[in-house]
Amino acid sequence: MSESPRPAQGPSPAPLDLPLLFATRALRMFAYGMLAVVLALFLERVGLSRTQIGLLFALTMFGDLIVSMWLTTRADRFGRRRTLVVGAMLMLGSSVAFALSDAFWPLLVAATIGILSPSGNEVGPFLPVEQASFAEVVSPDRRIGVIAWYNLTGYLATALGALVGGLGTHRLQALGWSDLASFRAVIVAHGTVGIALAIAYACLSPAIEARAAKETRRLWLGLHESRNTVLRLCALFSLDAFAGGFVMQSLIAYWFHVRWGANEAQLGGMMFASNLCAGASALLAARIAKRFGLVATMVFSHLPSNVLLVLVPFMPNLELALAVLVLRFCLSQMDVPTRQAFMIAVVAPDERSAAGGLANVARSVGTTLAPLFTGLAFAVPSLGLPFVIGGGLKIVYDLALWRSCRSVTFPEQS
């Protein structure tokens, strides 16, 4: 793998491009976090059964994947600003439909073709297109640091949105609003954020657009010369995400409760400490990557974190198991900003949105498949199979990534 020759310099970035990209990330994740708290409650209140809610959530996630892949693989040619505005309008449209309708089928259609996040996590075309835009407005030596702060901004905004969504609806109900009316208020606020996003994206300068070469190229899902590289990386990222599906935070909490009898306070403290360490590790990754390179930082922070993950079920008591898990989270997220910066660096400038979008789809597919096997893995809690299987597969991923990418060089390492 090697980075394609850089094209001629395009328009100079406007001073507001980078702040706008950070602001849109914060606004969007705030809205996602706010909606995630009340969405299932709203659907139950309008009369949907648990089966209907589950189907709607499943098709929402599936629709988000399809919409994301369709938009991101065309964004570098259709225009990144246009793509982001379209995504914001889809977010607005789904909010309008949910605010105005109580019927299952209209809600199902709106959730499938619109953009909603039942989990509070990033969905839609926004993240890959915004990060591809960073490559145009940020110098290579600053890119990894900017992406690390960008990710941290999203974590904090999601947490704040969840807090506001929960406390806000509780306050409205205390003032005499019905449950349903308070939930609709959050949905309307979600749609308002969609309008704000569309305006902000329209204000971005032409400098964020991909500077494609003049000649006509044969494209495959928005890719040309980097197709094989992206497919190989997507396969690896999907394996990593599949392994991560065995040790999602909710499943970790469940295992600690079943295996050690951990109570809610202990589990809450563990999740708080783990997420705090994970956010800090993402920032630390930027400093380490500048010294040792993106691939080395990805592999040699991720590898020991996965060894620690495998060791968790072998600890003799709850306190040691919790300590090893939290220590694991101190290293586990260093690969996130480095992986995102790596994907930007190893593809041609006019493939960056497509490459990021396909990587997100690959990871989502891997994460979705893992829960099909977690029931068997949890059959005997004392064995800790989710940790052994998840950590073992992640170690395989680390070694395969190092073997495939260790010789890659690009501007971030200069």
N, C-alpha and C positions, 0 to 999 in steps of 0.2 A: 504494500500500500504506500502511496506517496501522494502528497498534495499536488493538485493541478496548478499550472502557472497562474499567477494572479493577473487579472485583467487590468486594463488601464484604469486609473483613478477616476471615480465618478464624482457627482456633486459633493461639496463639502457638507458634513452633517450640521444641522441647525443646533443651536445651544440647548433647545428644549427637547430634542429627540430622546436622549437618555432619561431625563426626568419623567417624560411622558410614558416611556416604556415601563419604568418602575411604578408610576402612578396607576397605570392600567392593570398591572399585575396585582397591586394592592387592592384596588377597587374590585376586581373580578374575584379574587380569592376571599375577600370580605363577604361578597354576595353569595359565593358558594357555601362558605361556612355558615352564614345566616340561614340560608334555605335548608341546608342539611338537617338542622335541628327540628324544623317544623314540617317538612314535606310529607313524611309518612303519617304524622298526626293529622295533617290537612286531608290527605286522601282517605284516611279512616273516617274522619268527621263528615266528609261528603257522601259516605255510604259505600265505599269500595270494600270488598272482602279482602282478606289477607292474600288469597290466591291472586286476585286482581292487582293488588299492590305489588306483589312479587313479580308478576308478569310485566307490569308497567316499568318497574325498576330495571328488570332484565333487558327489555327492549329499549329503554332509555340509554343504558350503557352500550348496547349494540349499535343503536342509532348514532350515538356520539362518536363511536369508532369509525363508522362508515362516513359520516360527515367530515370528521377530522381528516381521514385519508383522502377523500375526494378533494377537499379544499387545499390541504398542504401540498399535495402532489402537483397542483396547478398554480400555487401561489407565486412562485418565482417568475412566472410568465404572465399570469393574469394581473399581478401586482400585489405586493404584500399589504399595502395600505387598504386596497380594495378588499382583499381576503379578510383582513381583520375587521373591517366595517361590516362585511357580510356576516361574520361570526357574531358580532355584537347585535345585529338585527335579528339573527336567529335566536339569540338569548332573549331579546325583547319579545319576539313573537311567542315563544313558549310561555313566557310570564303572562302575557295578555290572555292566552288561551286558558291558563290555569286560574287566572283571576276572574274570568267571565263564565267558566263552564263547570258544572258538577258531574257531567255525564262521562262514563268510562271511555267510550270510543273517541270522542274529541280529545280527551286528555291523553289517551294512548298515542294518537297521531301526533299531537303537539310535542309530546315527550320524545318520540322517535325521530322526528325530523328537525326538532329544535335543539337547543343546547341547555341542558340542565345537569346538575351534579348532585345525585342523591347522596353520595358519600362525602361531599365536601372537598374532594380531590380535583385536580386540574383535569378538565375535559375540553374537547373542541380543538380548533386549529391554533389557538392563541400561543401556547408555550413554544412550539417549534418555530412558528413564524417570528415571534418576538425575539427568540434567541438567534435566529438567522439574521435578524436585523442588527443585533449587537455587533456582528462581524463587520458590518459596514460603518458603524459609528464609533467603535472602540478599537484601539490598536491591539495587535495580538498579545503584547506583553501584559495588557490590563484585562484581557478578556476573561480569564479564569476567575479573577477577583470579582469582577462585575457579576458574573453568573452566580458566584457563591452568595453575594449579597442579594441578588435577585431571588434566589431560592429561599433565603432567610426571610425576605420580605413577604413571600407567599405564606410561609409557615405562620408568621406572626399575624398576618391579616386574616387567615382562616380561623385562628384561635379567637381573635377579637370579634369576627363575624358571628361565630358560634355563641360567644358570650352575649353579644347584643341581641341575636335572634332569640335566645332563651329568656333573658331578662326583659327584653322589649315586649314579647308576647305576654309574659307574666304581668308586667306593669299595665298593659292595655286591658287585660282581663280584670285587674284590680280596679280600673277606672270604669268598669261596666260593659266593656266590649265582650261580645260572645267569643267563644273559642275560635269558631270558624272565621269571624271577622278579623281577629287578631292574626290568624295565620295568613289570611288574604293580604293583610297589610305588609307582611314580610315578602310575600310574592310580588306585590306592587313595587316594593323597594328594590327587589331583585331586578325587575324590569326597568326601573329608573336607572339602575347602574348600567344596564345595556345601552340606554340612550347616552349616558355620560361616556361610555367606552367608545361608541360610534363617533361622537364629537372629538374625543381625544385622538383617536386613530386618524381621523380626517386632517388633524392638525400636524401630523408627522410630516417631515420633509421628504422630498424625493431621494435623499441620500440613503434611506433605508432599503431602497429597492435593489434587487439583484442586478449586477452588471454582467449580463450574459454576453457571450461572444456573438459576433455578427453572423457567422455561418449557421446554416440550418443543421440541427442535430437530430438524430433518431432518438426519441425519448421512450422510456418505459417507466410509467408511474412517476414522471418528473425527473428521472435520472438518465444519464448518458454514460460518460466514461467511468463514473464511480459506482455503477450498478453492482458489480460483483463485490466490491468492498462493503457497500451498504448492506447487501443481503447477508454477507458473512457476519457482519457485526450484529445485524438484527437477530440472526439465529442464536448468537451468543447471549445477547441481551434478553431474549425470550427464555433461554435456559435459566438465567439468573433470576428473572421475574417468577418463573415457575417454581424455582426453589424457594423464593421469598414467600410464595403463597402458602407454604406449609407453616410459616412462622409470622403470619400477620399479627398485629398487636392484640386484636381481639382473641385470637387463638392462643397466643402466649398467656394472656390473662386467664383464659379458661384452664389451660394446663396447670398453671401455678395454683389455681383454686382447687382443682381435682387432686393434684399430686401432693400439695403441701397444705391445703386448707387455707390459703391466703385470703384475707378478708378484703372488703372493698377499699378500705383506707390504705392497706398495704399495696394493693394493685394500682390505686390511683397515684400513690407516691412513686411507685416503680415507673408508671407511664410518664409522669411529669419529669422525673429525673432522666429517663431514657430519651425523651424528646428534646430536653434541654441539651443533653450531651450530643445528640445527633446534630442539632443546629450548630453548636459550637464546632463540631468536627468538620462540617461543611466549610466554615470560614477558614479553619486551619489548613484545609486542603489547598487553598490558593497559595499560601506561603510555601508549602512543601513542594507543590508542583513547579513553582518557579525555580526551585533548586534541583530537583531530581527528574522533572519531566512528568507529563500527564499519565503515560502508561505505567511507569514505575509507581506513581502515587496511587493510581487505581488499584493495581494488583497488590502492592506490598502494604497497603492499609486494609484492603478488603480481605486478604488471605488470613492474617491473624485474627480478624474479627470473626471469621467463619470457624476457625479453630475453637475460639471461645464459645461460639454458638453450639458446637457439637459437645463441648464440655459441660454445658448447663445441666443436663439431666443426670450427670454423674456426680454432682455435688452432694455432700452428705446431709445438708440441711437447707432450710429455706433462705437463711441469711446469706450463705455462700452462693447459692444459686442466683439470688437477686444481685449480688455484687458482681458475679461473672457476667450476667446479662447486661447490667448497666455499663460495665467496662467494655463489653462488646459494642454497645451503642456509641461509645467514645470514638470508635474507629469506623463504624459501619457506613456512615454517610459521606466519607471523604471521596468516594467514587462518584457521587452524583454530579457535582459541578464539573469534575474532571472528565467524566464520561460525556457530558453535554458539550463541553469545550472541545473534546477530542473529535466528536462527530462533526462539529462545525469545521474543524481544521483539516480533516482528511478528505473532504469532498470539494468539488468545484463550487465557486460562489453561487452559481445559478442552480445548484442542487440542494442548497442547505435547508430550505423549508421542507422539501420533499423527504430528504434524509431524516430530519428530525421527526417528521410526522410518521414515517414508516417505523422508526425506532420506537416511538410511543405506542403504535398499534401492536408491534411485536411484543412489547413488555405487557401490554394490557391482555393480549391473548394468553401469554404465559401465566399471568396472575389468575386469570379466569379459569384455567384448566386445573390448577392445583387443588382447589376445594373438592373436586371430584374424588380425590384420593385421601383427603385428610381424615375421613371417617375411619378408614382402616388404620391410619397412622396413630389415631388416638385410642384404638381398641384396648391397648394395655398402657395406661398412663405412666406406670413406673418405668417403662422402657425408654420413654422420651423420644420415640421415633420421629416426631416432627422435627425436632432439633437435629437429630442425626442425619435424616434424609435431606432436610433443607440445607444444613451446613455442608454436608458432603457434596451435594450437587453444586453449591456455590464455590466450593474449592475446585471442583472440576472446571467450572466456568473461569475462575481466576487463572488456572494453569493454561487453559486453552487460549484465553485472551493474551497472556504473556507470550505464548509461543507464536501467536498470529501477528501480534502488533509491536513486539519489542524493538524492531528495527525502524519503526516509522519515525520520521522527523518532520517538523513543521515549525512555523514561526514562533509558537508559544515557548519553544525550547531554546530560542536564540537569545 
